[in-house]
Amino acid sequence: MSDRPLAVTNSTLSTLIAELSKECLKIQTLFNQLQLPSLTVNQQSEILAELLAAAVHLHNHCDEDFQTLIIEEMENLPDD
């Protein structure tokens, strides 16, 4: 994620989105690693374990509170 500020007014939401972005990049890296040829069983196991941990983190991260913050941000947008 870039160092540019996000177009959201809620600082908590901004922080959570930045963390979510980092976690998504981590998952993309793990997907790419799983596509490497000639991975050992141990390497596959380690990558899959990290992927599982990342998936659990994403699931917890994107809870109802996060969704509510997004909805509130949307509701505060000016009407066009």
C-alpha positions, 0 to 999 in steps of 0.5 A: 500500500502506498503512503498516500492517505486514504479517502476516508474520514474515520481514522480507525477505518483508515488503519483497518483498511491499511492493515487489510491491504497488507494482509491481502498482499501477504496472501497474494505472495503465498499464492504465488509461492504455491505456484512455484515448481518443485516445492518440497512437501515441507515448503508446501506445508509451511506455505499452507499453514501461513495461508491458513493463518492469514485466512483466519486473520482476514476472517476476524479482521472483516467482522461486523464492526469493520463492516459497520465502519464502512457503512457509516463512512458511506452514509457520510459521503455527500450526495451528488 
